[in-house]
Amino acid sequence: MTTMHKAWCVGDDVDTDQLAPGAYMKFGIADIARHCLEGVRPDFASGVQPGDVLVAGRNFGIGSSREQAAAALVELGLCAVIAPSFGGLYFRNGFNVGLLLLTCERAGEIAEGESIRIDLPRHCIVRANGVTLPCDPVPDFLLDMVQAGGLLMQIKRRLANGSLPRHPMKA
């Protein structure tokens, strides 16, 4: 990606209830997204723009397995979340809904509002001042999932072009 992205910053231990508040879970994803992070960043949902990134502290997405916690960020148009560590369930849910998650030990060096560039081939974030922050490599199968728009879209695409492998028990 060569596009510059505006960074929105939050701290450590942002849980799934902050991303998709329980009080709104009976509504659709658009309504849930309008309340995303309202307890820690009241300006977030109304101010974030498509292509922006969320930069978080450790343990981002801890808590419940609610997929809406990742889907709300996709609904808001975020292109990635960058954090030193993620909750395990959140990590899988993020990719399942097409959200790029980058594990970057030095994410805390990124400033609020800073313009950054994601360099996937080099596994790094490039800050506005040119400093690069290394990220853990993202496996190709997860990048493919993000590019497809999530797991369901990836499966639909593969079904449409006949590229899904046959089940070994039915061969």
C-alpha positions in Angstrom: 0.0 0.0 0.0 1.4 3.4 -0.9 -1.4 5.5 0.4 -1.0 7.6 3.5 -3.3 6.8 6.3 -4.3 9.0 9.3 -3.7 7.4 12.7 -6.2 7.3 15.5 -4.7 6.2 18.8 -6.1 4.3 21.8 -4.3 2.6 24.7 -3.9 -0.8 26.1 -6.6 -3.4 26.8 -9.3 -2.0 24.5 -11.9 -4.8 24.7 -14.7 -5.9 22.4 -17.4 -4.2 24.5 -15.7 -0.9 23.8 -15.6 -1.7 20.1 -19.2 -3.0 19.9 -21.0 -1.9 23.0 -23.4 -4.6 24.3 -26.3 -2.1 24.6 -26.3 -1.9 20.8 -25.8 -5.5 19.9 -29.5 -5.9 19.1 -29.1 -3.5 16.2 -27.4 -3.8 12.8 -23.7 -3.2 12.2 -24.2 0.4 11.0 -25.8 1.3 14.3 -23.2 -0.6 16.3 -20.4 1.2 14.4 -21.9 4.6 15.3 -21.1 3.7 18.9 -17.7 2.1 18.4 -15.1 3.3 21.0 -17.5 5.9 22.4 -16.3 5.2 25.9 -12.7 5.8 25.2 -12.8 8.0 22.0 -16.2 9.8 21.8 -14.9 11.5 18.6 -13.9 8.3 16.8 -17.0 7.0 15.0 -18.1 10.4 13.8 -14.6 11.6 12.8 -12.9 8.6 11.3 -12.6 8.6 7.5 -12.3 5.7 5.1 -8.7 4.6 4.8 -7.8 5.7 8.3 -6.0 3.4 10.7 -6.4 2.6 14.4 -3.2 2.4 16.4 -3.7 0.6 19.7 -1.8 -0.6 22.7 -1.3 -4.1 23.9 -4.2 -6.7 24.0 -6.4 -5.0 21.5 -9.7 -6.7 21.1 -9.6 -8.8 24.3 -12.9 -10.0 25.7 -15.8 -11.7 24.0 -15.9 -13.4 20.7 -18.3 -10.9 19.1 -17.5 -10.6 15.5 -19.2 -7.2 15.4 -16.2 -5.7 17.3 -14.1 -6.1 14.1 -17.0 -5.6 11.7 -17.7 -2.2 13.2 -14.2 -1.0 12.2 -14.7 -2.3 8.7 -18.1 -0.5 8.6 -16.4 2.7 9.5 -13.9 2.3 6.7 -10.7 1.6 8.6 -8.1 -0.1 6.5 -6.1 -1.5 9.4 -5.5 -1.8 13.1 -1.9 -1.7 14.3 -1.0 -2.9 17.8 1.7 -4.7 19.7 -0.7 -7.6 20.4 -4.3 -8.7 19.8 -6.8 -10.9 21.6 -6.7 -14.2 19.9 -10.4 -14.4 19.0 -10.3 -10.8 17.8 -7.3 -11.5 15.6 -9.2 -14.3 13.7 -12.5 -12.3 13.6 -10.7 -9.3 12.2 -9.3 -11.2 9.2 -12.6 -13.1 8.8 -14.4 -9.8 8.2 -11.6 -8.4 6.0 -9.8 -6.1 8.5 -6.0 -6.0 8.2 -4.4 -6.4 11.6 -0.7 -5.6 11.9 1.3 -6.7 14.9 3.9 -4.0 15.5 5.8 -4.0 18.8 6.6 -0.3 18.3 3.1 0.9 17.5 3.2 3.3 20.4 5.6 5.5 18.6 2.9 6.5 16.1 1.4 9.8 17.1 -2.3 10.8 17.1 -3.2 12.2 13.7 0.1 11.2 12.1 0.1 10.2 8.5 1.7 6.7 8.0 2.2 4.3 5.1 1.7 0.6 5.3 4.5 -1.3 3.5 3.2 -4.9 3.4 6.0 -6.3 1.2 8.7 -5.0 3.6 6.5 -5.9 6.7 6.7 -2.4 8.2 4.9 0.9 8.9 6.6 4.0 7.4 6.1 7.1 9.6 5.8 10.6 8.2 9.4 11.3 9.3 10.6 8.3 7.3 11.3 6.1 10.3 10.2 2.5 9.7 8.5 0.3 12.3 8.8 -3.4 11.7 5.6 -5.5 11.8 5.2 -9.3 12.0 4.7 -10.7 8.5 1.0 -11.4 7.6 0.6 -14.8 5.9 -0.5 -14.7 2.3 -3.7 -16.5 3.0 -4.8 -13.8 5.5 -3.8 -11.0 3.1 -5.9 -12.8 0.4 -8.8 -12.9 2.8 -8.5 -9.1 3.5 -8.3 -8.3 -0.2 -11.4 -10.4 -0.9 -13.3 -8.5 1.8 -13.3 -11.3 4.4 -13.7 -15.0 4.6 -17.3 -15.2 3.2 -16.4 -13.0 0.2 -13.3 -15.1 -0.4 -15.4 -18.3 -0.4 -18.0 -16.8 -2.7 -15.3 -15.7 -5.1 -13.8 -19.2 -5.1 -17.1 -20.9 -5.6 -17.9 -18.6 -8.5 -14.7 -19.4 -10.3 -14.6 -23.1 -9.3 -11.3 -22.8 -7.4 -12.4 -24.3 -4.1 -10.6 -27.7 -3.5 -12.7 -30.7 -3.4 -13.4 -32.3 0.0 -10.8 -35.2 0.4 -13.6 -37.5 1.7 -15.7 -37.0 -1.5 -12.9 -37.4 -4.0 
